[in-house]
């Protein structure tokens, strides 16, 4: 299994990271308008940070390797 860089996945990862960063930046507004208010501030910020992490994994094209390893452990022969 070799690592292969992909411009397409790099662009998708950047878009996911930007969306996550905007979610972290504007988490109070999102929590007040889409949640129950101050009680959801930390949940929205955590979701944004998770999105940034997932965006980084997608950006460097490691998601295919991780999914292949996970599916190979569950379904042998993949």
Secondary structure, DSSP 8 states (H G I E B T S, - for coil): ------HHHHHHHHHHHHHHHHHHHTHHHHHHHHSSSGGGHHHHHHHHHHHHHHHHHHHTT-HHHHHHHHHHHHSTT-
